[in-house]
């Protein structure tokens, strides 16, 4: 029997995402100056106020205030009427040195034996229902808000848009777990005051969402996904009505409160650890990226239609305490006799291919580079791997890879291991 599954996203101007972006921008500046920096930076934002706090161990000297103001300005909070303004908000810095008790659990005599920065379990997920191996509902939710942000910054259409926004997409799945229709789309966007009455204002916003935003999103998609946009979709556009007060003035924001938006929209699983503001010695971040890298390459190699990978660690211990894989019964790979591999057999093969010690993950994915600010809005997973130029402290320019955990660079190794 068909079933419904829903995922949401939030824009870069959502207060929690403002906090995430500040935390990751500060992390990137530490890594730019000191790739070995240990950073745990938390951010709180509210009406015309931003606070950063946390623990740092680094040789770098970072002035957090101009970074904070630049992030807020880039997002678009640059007008007095927003009551959260890059130029006038109060900034408080409470970053301090990392606890030596934590540091001794991570540092070892050899870099290769670096211990995990904390205990916990991390998950990675991938599905072949989209080209980027992400759940369709979440992928569409992100696309809606990225395009809404682009419209706002272009300033030619929907000129009333303000930075805060949320989206939600409900997909109807067939019995074989393939998407067969988009059931519901929800978009709530902050906006300027309208001269018109509220009913007229809402009609204008709804019309613009349907006739401007939706076509721009559809144009990015393959023909099969475009066909899911039918006249039977139920739209809820700003369902609470007027949405002028928003952002950190409308609701306080904290780093790490959008972990499901950051990952798989509720598909698969989540270990509970947030990403932003944490350097890669924190396996909350690095091992979650590694698990996504594994799951995506397994699906791309044809091992299964969808894969969930769990990796678990003890603080200060390099080797994971457990590696778990489930394919939800979609395994395509078989053993020599023709029988399909069990999930346990797949997990053992994964450990033959991937070194999951924290040091190995960091080296494999290049996680000591300043590449994290780009990940702090519109999802850490399902993004396009690429490169960027970084101006180094010595005046040189360095090219670094971004979203390395999205690379399909292990497909051939997996096929060889699995005999595909």
N, C-alpha and C positions, 0 to 999 in steps of 0.2 A: 504494500500500500504506500503511495507517495507520502512524503513527510516534508516538513518545513524546517529550515535552519537559518538563523539570523546572526549577523555580525555587524559591529559598529566601528566607526572611526571618529576621530576628533581632529580639528584643524590645528595648524601651528599657533593660532591665536587662542586656543583653549588654555585656561590658566594652568592646568597640570602640564600641558605641553610647553608652555612658556618656561616653566620650571625645569623641565627636562632639557630644553635647548640651552638654557643658561649653564646647567651642570655640565653638559657635554662640551660646550664651548670653553669653559674653564679647564676641563680635562685636556682638551686638545692643545691648549696653550702650554700646559705643563709638559705634555708629550713632545711638543715642538721643540722645547728647550732641553728636555731631559727624557729620552725614551724609556728610561728605567723608573720614571716617577711612579710612586704608589699614591693613588688619589681615590678618595671617597667623598664626593662633593654633593651635598643636598641643598636644595633651593626651596624657599617659600616666597610666594608672591601674593600680594593683596593690594588694596587700594593705595596707589602711589607709593608702594614699598616693595623692596626685594631684599631678602636675607639669604646669604650663603653660609653654610656651616659644614664642618666635616674634618676629615683627617688627611694630612698630606705628608709624604716623605719624599723629598726631592731636592736636587741642587738648583732647580729653577727658581727664579724670582718673578712672580706673576702679580700684576696689579689687577685685581678682579673687577674693580668698578667700571673701567671703560669697556671691558668685555661684556659685562652685564648690560650696560646701556646700549651697546651696539647690537646685541641680540634683540633687545626689546624694540629698537628702532627698525631693524631689518624685518621683523615680524609685521610691523605696521602700527605699533602703539606710539604715535608721535603727535597726537592732538590733545589739547587740554580737556576737551569734552569727554574723552575716554576715561578720565580719572585714573589712568595708569599711563604715564608719559615717560618716554626714554630720557628726556632732557630734565625732567623735574622730580622724578620719583626719588624717594630716600633709599639709599643703598647701605646695607650693613654687612660687614665681612667678619665671620666668626670661624674661618678655617684655621686649623692648628695642626701640630705635628702628630703623625700616626703613632698609635700605641706600640711601644717596643715589644709587648707581648704578642701582638698580632704579627709584627714584622719577623720575629724569630721563627714563627711557624711557616713562613713563606720562603725565607732565604735559606739556602743550603750551600755546602762547600762547592758543589758544581751546579751550574745553571740548569743542566738537564734534569736535576732532581728537585727543582723548585716545587715546594709543596703547594697544595690548593689553598687559596686565600680564605676559604671558609668551607664548612660542611654544606651539604644540600644536594638536591637532585635537579637536573636540568633536562629539558625536553626539546627535541627538534621534530618537525613534521613537514611532510610534503605530500602532494596529491597531483595526479596528472589531469585534473579537471580544468586547469588553466595553463597557459604557455609559460608562466613563471612559477608553476608548481605550488600555487597558493590556493586556499579555498576561495571560490568565486565571490561569495558574499562580502568577504573582507576586501578582496581585490577591488571590487566595484565601489565599496565604501571609501577606500583610500582615493580612488580615482576621482570620485565626485568632489572630494574636498581639495585635492591638489588642483583640479581645474577651477574650482570656485576661487581659490587663492590666486590663481593666474589671472582670472577675470578681474579680481579686485585690484591687483597690482598693475594690470594693463590700463585700467581706468577709462576704458572706452564704452563698456556696457555694464549694466548693473552697478552704476557708480555710487550707489547707496551702501554698498557692502562694507562691513566692519570685520575685524580679524577673527572673531570667535565664531565657531560653527561646529556642528555635529552632523553625522550621517548614519544611516542604518539601512541595510538591505536584507530582505528575506528571500531566500531561494527555495523553490519547490523542487525536491529531488524525486526521481523515479525510483522504482523498486531496485534497480541495479545501481543506485547511488550516483547516477549522472544527473546534472542539472537539467530540468525540463522547462522551467519558467522562472521569471522574476515575479514574485508575489507582491511585495511591498517595498517602497522606497520612502525613507524618512529623511528630510533635510531640514535642519534648523539653523538659520544663519542670523547673526547679529547684523543690525542695519542702522543707518542714520534715522533721525526723526523724519517723518513724512508730513507734508502739509495736508495730505488727504486724511479722511477718517480711516479707522483701523481696518474695516472691511475692504475698502478700496486698496489700501496698502498691501493687505494679504493677497488679494487677487493679482496685483502687479508682481509680487515676489513669486507667487506660484506660476504665473505665466512665464516669467523669465527663467525659472528653474527648468520648466518643461521645454521651452523653445530655444533657449540659449545654452544652458549648462548641459542638459542631457544629450543634445546632438554632438557637442564637443567631446563628451565622454565616449559616446558610441563610435565616433570616428577613430578612436584609438584601438578598437577591438576587432577581433576576427569575425568573420561572417556568422559563424555559429552562435557566438555570444551576442552579436547584434540582433539576431533573430529572437532572443529572449526578451527583448524590449517590445512588448506588445501593448495594445490599447487596454488590456485588462489589468495592467498594473495599478495597484492602489497607491496613491501618493498622499503623504502627510507632510505638508510644507509649513514650517513654523506653527505646529499644531497648538502651541500655547498662546499664540497671538503675537503681540508686540514684543520685540527682542532688541531693544536699544541698549539697555544696561547689560554688559557682558564682560568677558575677559576677567582679569584679576580683580576688578572693581565689583563685578557681579558675583564672583565666587573665588575664594582663595585657591591657590594652586600649589601643589607639592610635587617634588621629584618622585617618580616611580609609582604613580597611581593609575597608570594606563597600561598595565602589563599585558592585557589581552589584546588591546589595540596594537601594541608593539609587536605581537607575535602572530597568532593564527586565528584571532577572532572567535575563540572558544572551541575551535576544532582541535583535535589531538589532546594535548594536556599542557599544563604549566606547573613548574616547580615552585612558583611563588616569588622568586627573586627578580628584582627590577634590574635594568641595565644602565640607565643614564647616570653619568657622574662617576662611574667605576672604571678604573684601569683594568687591563686584561689579566692581572693576577687574581682578580675576583672571578671565580669560575661561574658565578651567577651569569656573567656576561660571556666570557670566552667559551665556556663549555656549551652554553646555549647556542652560540654561533656554530661551534663545531658540530653539534647534533643536527642543526639545520643543514649544514654542508653535507653531512653523511646521508641524511634522509633524502635530500634533493638529488644527490648523485645516484642513490639506490633506485629511486623512481625513474630517473632519466635513463638509467642503464637497463631498465625493464625487469628489475627484480620483483617489483610489485606495483600495483596501481596507486597505493598510498602506504606510507610508512611513518611510524612514530618511533623515535629513538630516545631512550632515557640513559643519561650518564649520571652517576652519583659519586660524591667525594667525601673524604674526611679532611678536616682542616690540618694543614701541614703535611699531608701525605700526597705523593705525586701520582701514584697509580689510582685510577678510579676503583671504588669498592664494588661497583656493579655496572654492567652494560646490559640494557634490555631493548629488544626490538619487537614491535608487533606490526603486522601487515594487514590486520583486520580481515584476514581470510582472502586477501587479494594476491597472494604470492604467485608469481609466474615462473620462478626459477625452480629447477628440479635437481635431484641428485643423479648419480650415474645410472640408477635403475629406472628412472623415469618418474619416481615419486616426488611430489612437491616438497621443497625444503620446509622444515619447521621453523618457527620464529627463533627458537634457540639455536638452530644451526646457522641461521642468518646472522645472529648476534655474534657467534664465534668467528665467522668469516669477517665481519666488520672489524673485530679486534685484530685480525691478521693484517688488515689493510691500513687501519688508522691508528696512529700513536695518540692516545688520549691523555697523556701527561700534560699538565698546564703549559710547561715550557714548549713542548712540541706543538701544541695548538697555537700558541702565540707566534712561533716561528712560521708555521705552515700558512697562517692567515694574515701575517703581517700586522699584528695587533698592538705593536708598540709605536705605530705611526699615528699622527693626529688626524684620524679619519672618522671620528664619532659624531661630530656636530651634524653631519648630513643624515645620520640615522635617527635623530631625536624627534622627528615628526613624520607622519605618514608611514610608519612601520619600519622595523629593523629588517624584516624578512620580505622576500619577493622583490627586492630592489635590483637595479641593473648594476652589475660589477663594472667598474671603470677605473679611471685615474684622475688625480688632481695634482696641481702644482702647489708646493708648500715653500714659502720663503723661510729659510733657515736662519738661526741667530748669527751665523758667520757671514751672511750676505748671499750665500749660494741659494739655488733653487733645486728642490728635490721633487721628483715625480713619485708619487705613492699610489698604490692600488686601493680602491674603495670597494666596500661590500664584497670582500674576498670570499666570504662564506656562501655567496651566491654563484660562485664559479662552478662550472661543470667540468672540472679538471681531473676528476677521479673516475669518470665513466668507463674509460678503457681498462683501468686497473680492476674495477669491480666486475666488468664483463669477463676479464681473464680469470679472476678468482672464482666466479660463479659458473664459468663455462658457457656464457651466453654469446 
